[in-house]
Amino acid sequence: MMKKSIYLAVTNESNIADLRIKLVNHVMRQGKKSIAQCIVNDAFSMIEKKHGKNAEEVFRRALDQVFPRLEVSSRRVGGANYQIPKEISPRRRVFLGMKWLLDAARSRKGKPMAARLADEIIAAANNEGAAVKKKEDIHKMAEANRAFAHFARF
């Protein structure tokens, strides 16, 4: 069972190791964990070759850039649907950040999955890439609908 501390901050080494295990579990398809581990390990070695820095440090920076702070949820009030901005719990932040990172890596074509994942992590660490754009789009939508925040009663 994962410790809840990994959701609070992505700063110390044990948290990075836990998040790396979580990344393996997100990469895994149809229960093939050994293949997912190979993909993540190859991606981290490619990051160290391309970037020249510690791969876990680059991964931490990438996650910090991708984790969302706000999201919008739909609520029906008086016959109209409003997009209400809400803060995201730390657990959901981790889930959405990793999901967007992997979705962006999977949408890239023409390379093996390890190379696509490495490229997306490097791009996210540099505040670029599809995963960071997704986060920025969600934040823009939440900022645009800030006027409806008073509808969030819970």
C-alpha positions as CSV (number, residue, x, y, z in Angstrom):
1,M,0.0,0.0,0.0
2,M,1.3,3.4,-0.9
3,K,2.0,5.9,1.8
4,K,-0.1,9.0,1.9
5,S,3.0,11.1,2.2
6,I,3.8,10.8,-1.5
7,Y,0.8,12.9,-2.3
8,L,1.8,15.8,0.0
9,A,5.1,16.8,-1.6
10,V,7.4,15.6,-4.3
11,T,10.7,16.6,-2.7
12,N,12.6,13.9,-0.9
13,E,14.1,10.7,-2.4
14,S,11.6,8.2,-0.9
15,N,8.7,10.1,-2.4
16,I,10.4,10.0,-5.9
17,A,10.9,6.3,-5.6
18,D,7.2,5.8,-4.7
19,L,6.2,8.0,-7.6
20,R,8.4,6.0,-9.9
21,I,6.6,2.8,-8.8
22,K,3.3,4.6,-9.4
23,L,4.5,5.6,-12.9
24,V,5.3,1.9,-13.6
25,N,1.8,1.0,-12.5
26,H,0.3,3.6,-14.8
27,V,2.4,2.5,-17.7
28,M,1.4,-1.1,-17.2
29,R,-1.2,-2.6,-19.6
30,Q,-3.0,-5.9,-19.2
31,G,-1.1,-6.8,-16.0
32,K,2.4,-6.9,-17.7
33,K,4.4,-5.2,-15.0
34,S,7.8,-6.4,-16.1
35,I,7.3,-4.8,-19.5
36,A,6.2,-1.6,-17.8
37,Q,9.3,-1.6,-15.6
38,C,11.5,-2.1,-18.6
39,I,9.9,0.9,-20.3
40,V,10.3,3.2,-17.3
41,N,13.9,2.1,-16.7
42,D,14.8,2.6,-20.3
43,A,13.1,6.0,-20.3
44,F,15.0,7.1,-17.2
45,S,18.3,5.9,-18.7
46,M,17.5,7.8,-21.9
47,I,16.8,10.9,-19.9
48,E,20.2,10.7,-18.2
49,K,21.9,10.3,-21.6
50,K,20.0,13.1,-23.3
51,H,19.8,15.6,-20.4
52,G,23.0,14.8,-18.6
53,K,21.3,15.1,-15.2
54,N,19.9,12.7,-12.7
55,A,16.7,11.3,-14.2
56,E,14.8,11.3,-11.0
57,E,15.5,15.0,-10.5
58,V,14.2,15.7,-14.1
59,F,11.2,13.5,-13.3
60,R,10.5,15.4,-10.1
61,R,10.7,18.8,-12.0
62,A,8.4,17.4,-14.8
63,L,5.8,16.3,-12.3
64,D,5.9,19.7,-10.5
65,Q,5.2,21.3,-13.9
66,V,2.4,18.9,-14.8
67,F,0.5,18.6,-11.4
68,P,-2.7,20.7,-11.7
69,R,-4.0,22.9,-8.9
70,L,-7.5,23.5,-10.1
71,E,-10.1,21.8,-12.2
72,V,-13.7,22.5,-13.2
73,S,-16.7,20.5,-12.5
74,S,-20.2,20.9,-14.0
75,R,-23.1,21.8,-11.8
76,R,-26.7,22.5,-12.7
77,V,-28.1,25.6,-11.1
78,G,-31.5,27.1,-12.0
79,G,-31.8,25.2,-15.4
80,A,-28.3,26.2,-16.5
81,N,-25.1,24.2,-16.4
82,Y,-22.1,26.1,-14.9
83,Q,-18.4,25.1,-14.9
84,I,-17.4,25.6,-11.3
85,P,-13.6,25.7,-10.5
86,K,-12.5,23.6,-7.6
87,E,-9.2,22.8,-5.9
88,I,-7.9,19.3,-6.5
89,S,-6.9,16.9,-3.7
90,P,-3.2,15.9,-3.6
91,R,-4.1,12.3,-4.6
92,R,-6.1,13.4,-7.6
93,R,-3.2,15.8,-8.5
94,V,-0.8,12.9,-8.7
95,F,-3.3,10.8,-10.7
96,L,-4.1,13.5,-13.3
97,G,-0.5,14.6,-13.7
98,M,0.7,11.1,-14.4
99,K,-2.3,10.4,-16.6
100,W,-1.7,13.5,-18.7
101,L,2.1,12.7,-18.9
102,L,1.4,9.2,-20.2
103,D,-1.4,10.2,-22.6
104,A,0.9,12.8,-24.1
105,A,3.7,10.2,-24.5
106,R,1.3,7.6,-26.0
107,S,0.0,10.2,-28.5
108,R,3.5,10.7,-29.9
109,K,4.2,8.3,-32.8
110,G,7.2,6.9,-34.6
111,K,9.4,5.9,-31.6
112,P,9.3,3.1,-29.0
113,M,7.3,3.9,-25.8
114,A,10.5,4.4,-23.7
115,A,11.8,7.1,-26.0
116,R,8.4,8.8,-26.2
117,L,8.1,8.8,-22.4
118,A,11.6,10.1,-22.0
119,D,10.9,12.9,-24.5
120,E,7.7,13.9,-22.8
121,I,9.3,13.9,-19.3
122,I,12.1,16.1,-20.6
123,A,9.6,18.4,-22.3
124,A,7.5,18.7,-19.2
125,A,10.6,19.4,-17.1
126,N,11.3,22.3,-19.5
127,N,7.7,23.5,-19.1
128,E,6.8,22.4,-22.6
129,G,4.9,19.5,-24.1
130,A,1.3,18.3,-24.4
131,A,1.0,17.5,-20.7
132,V,1.9,21.0,-19.6
133,K,-0.4,22.4,-22.2
134,K,-3.3,20.3,-20.9
135,K,-2.6,21.7,-17.4
136,E,-2.5,25.2,-18.6
137,D,-5.8,24.7,-20.5
138,I,-7.5,23.4,-17.4
139,H,-6.2,26.3,-15.4
140,K,-7.3,28.9,-18.0
141,M,-10.8,27.3,-18.0
142,A,-10.9,27.5,-14.2
143,E,-9.8,31.1,-14.2
144,A,-12.4,32.0,-16.9
145,N,-15.1,30.5,-14.7
146,R,-13.9,32.0,-11.5
147,A,-17.1,34.1,-11.3
148,F,-19.1,30.9,-10.7
149,A,-17.0,29.7,-7.7
150,H,-19.8,30.8,-5.3
151,F,-21.9,28.0,-6.7
152,A,-19.6,25.4,-5.1
153,R,-21.3,24.9,-1.8
154,F,-19.3,21.9,-0.8
